[in-house]
Amino acid sequence: MQALDVLESLERIGSTQWGLVTTGQADEAGVTKMQLSRLTERGTLQRVRHGIYALPSADAGPLQGLRAAWIATGSRPSGQQPLAVVSGESAAAVHGLGDLLPSKYEFTSAVRRQTTQADTRYRKRDLPDEDVAWVNGLPVTTVARTLKDLVAAGTDFDHLSVAVRDAVSMSDAASIDLMRALEPAAGRSGPADGSAVLNAALKASGYRPPPGLLELMIPELQERLLEQLVPQLRNVMTRALAEQLRQLAPFSDAADRQDKDSDDGTSDDAPRGEPAQSVSRGEAG
């Protein structure tokens, strides 16, 4: 098999998994280890980790290492039941929550698994379907579940606050699920419940919510945010209301004058400033 044919065969495999291919997949396609080595020496392929190669078309972004580690678990983007789900700090990195730098690639598996890879960690647990989301072909714990895992792992409040801020900034984050996820942190850092933890985290991170997001939040949390996080929004809303009332004032005054004229027995059809004619008793006779 010529080098061009080898590369074409590998690209067909990698097209569905971010431009990555395993040595096992290459072997099934008829590509030998010697051919992989030669392509790597030429710089055509890049060895990302043991048994995983990146093709010229691969996405070399910050998640490439995590994707390669996930593929190394035997999971595939097209699989309906992934062998491993990205979780913990690794899931936070996928969602863009906070500024944590995962020291290991963390995966959750329904069965007990072990690995010789020093940069990989497995957690055995059953995750319900509602706790798993697919992000660009990668199964990841949901935003709320990821926050819950960060709390359980003892993430310090400063890092947790930034992660909470980013979670709330997402379109689907204004829900009761976030407060439930933060409930285990209540009492540890002072706040009494999940709602208070959420409010304290947003305040600590300097979060400034857009007005549209406030409409989606539950009334109690909305009031706390308005009072403690962004009191200036009240002034903006007050000024906007005052401006609307000012614009409506001329119409209101005109309506009041019309009502007053009607009460005086006059109408807009009658000439202004002319007294009503009266009939004397003599003329009446």
N, C-alpha and C positions, 0 to 999 in steps of 0.2 A: 504494500500500500504506500503510495507516494505521500510526501509530507502535506501537500495541499488536500489530498483526500482524507488524510488523518485529521487535519484541522477541521475540515468540513463535517466530518462525523462527530467530532467533539462539540462543535458549535450547535449541532442539532440537539445534543443532550443538554448542553448548558443554556439553551435558549429559554428553558422553562424554570431555571433555577439560578437566576442572576449571573449567568456566565460562569458558573462553577461546575466542576465535574470531579467525580471520585475515580480513583484507580480501578475500583470494581466496575463502575459504569464504562470506563474506557476499555477494560478487558472484554466486557460483553459486546462492545462495538467492534472488537477485533484489533484494538490498539494495544500494543505491547508496552511493557514498562520501559524498554529500551527506547522506543519511539517517544514516550513521554519525557524521558531524560534528555534526549536530543533536542526536542522542542524547548525544553526548559533552559538548556545550555545556550541556545540561540536567542533566548529572551522572548520567544513567542508565547510561552506559557510561564506563569508565575506560580511557584509552590507556596500556597497560603498557609497550609498546615499539613501535618502528616496525612497523606492519602487524598488531599484536596488540592486541585489546581484551578487557577483563574485563567480564563481564556482572554484573548484580545478584546472581546466585546464585554467583558465583565465590568460591573459597577464597582469601582474602587473607592467607594465612599466610606464613611466611618463605621458602617454596619457590616462591612464585608467580612471582618473577622468573626463576628457573631453568626452571620449566615453560614460561614464555612463550618463553624463549630456545631451549628444545628444540623447541617447536612451530615456531618460526621456521626451524629447520633443514629443515622439510618432513616430519619424523617425526610419527607419530600413535600414540596409545595403543593403538589396535586393530591396528596393523601387526604382522605376524609377524616381519618382518625390519626392525628400526629402522634408519634412515639414520645415526643418531648415538646413542652410548651415553654416558651421564653418567659421567665418570671423574675421577681425581685428587682435588683438594680439594673439588670439587663433589660427587663421590660420597661423600666423607667427611661432608659436610653432610647429604646425604640419609639416610645410615645413622645419623647422630648420633655420629660418631666424633670425639672431641677438641673443641677450641675454635678450630679454624682458621677464619679469615675469608677465603674465596676472593676474590681480586682480579678474577678472570675466570671466566666460565662455561666449563668445560672439557668437551669432548666427544671421543669416539674414533670414527673413521669408517674403514671398510675402503677407502675411496677418498680421494684427496687432495682437500681442500676448502679454499676460501679465503672470507674474509668481510670486509666493510667495517665490521662492528660491532666497536668497540674493546673491548667487554666480553666478547667471545667468542673462544675458542681451540680449534682443532681439532688432533687428533693422528691421524696415519694409521697404522693397525696392524690386524691381524686378531686379534680376540678369540675364543677358543674358547667354545662354548656354556656350558661349566661355569664360565666367568669372568663371566658376565652373569646378573643377577637382576632380576626385575621387582618394583619397590616402588611399590605404589599406582598402577600404570599407567605407571611411568617405568622404562625400562631403565637399570640402574646396574651398574657393576662390583661383584662380590661383595666382602664384607668383607675376605677374605684378599687378593684382587687389589688392592683399594684400598690396603691397608697396603703391599703390594709397590710400588705406584706412588708412594706417599708417600716410601718409602725411596729409590727411584730418583730422585725429584725433589730429594733432599737435605734433606728436612724435618729441622729441628733436633731433637735427642733429647728435649728437654723437651716439645715439642708431639707428637712421635711417641709418647712414653710415655703421654700422656693418651689418645691415639687407641687405643693397644694396650689400655689399661685398659678402655675402653668396648667394644672388640671382644671381649675375654674375658668381659665381663659379659653378652654376648648368648648366647642359648640354644644357638646352633650354633657357638659360637666355640671350644669346648674340643676342638680337633683339631690334627692335625699340620700342617694347612695354614697355620696362623698362623706356626709356627716356620719353615716353608719360605719363607713370604713375607718373613720378617725376616732370612733367611740373608744377603742381600747387605749388610746392615748390620753383620755380624760383622766385627770387627777395626777398624771405623771409630771406634767409641766404646769399645773395650776388650774386650767379650765375644767369645769365640772361635767361637761357632756360634749358629744361630737360637734354640736352646733357651735359651742364656745371655742373648741379647739380649732375649728375651721375659721372662725372669726379672728382668733388670736394669730393664726398662721398667716392669714391675709394681711393683717395689720403689721406683723413683723416683717413681711416681705415687701411692704410698701405698695401693695396692690391698689390699683385705681380702676375700678370696674367701669365699663362703658354704660351709659344710661339704659341702653336697650337690654343689657343683661340683667339689670336690677328687676325688670318687669317679670323675668322668668323665675326669680328666686322666691322661696316661701316668704310670707309676710314678716315673720319674726326675724329671719336672717336679713331681709331687705332693710328693716328698720335699724338693725344694729350696724349694718354697713353704712347706711346714710348718716347715722349719728356719730360713729367712731372712725370710719375710714375716709369718707369723702363728704364732710359737712358743707364744702363749697357747692356741692350739687344742689343742696337746698336753696342756696342763694341764686344759683342759675335758674332753677325752676321757679322761684319766687319772682325773679325779674321777668322771666318769660311770661308768667301769668299776668303780671302787672302790665306788660306791654300789650297783651291781648285785650285786657280790660280797657286800656287807654284807647286802643283803636276802636273798640266798641262803644266808647263813651258818646261820640257825636250822634250815633244812631239812637242810643238810649235817651239822650236829651231831647231829640226831635220827637220821639214817641211820647215823652212826658208832656211836652208842650201841646201836642195834638190832643192828648187826653184832657189837659186842663181847658183847652178851648172848647172841647165838647161839653165839659161840665158847666161852662159859662153860657151855654146856649148858642155858641157860634160854631160855624163850620168853615172849612177851607173855601167853600163856594161863595160865601158872603164877602162883600168888600170889607177890607180891613179899615178900622178907624171910624166907621160910620155907625152912629147909635141906632138902635132899633126904634122904629116909629111906634108911637103910642097913640091910642084912640081916646080922645077926651070924652067926657060924659055928654058934653053938648053935641058933639058930632054924632055920638051914638044915638041921640034922640032923634 
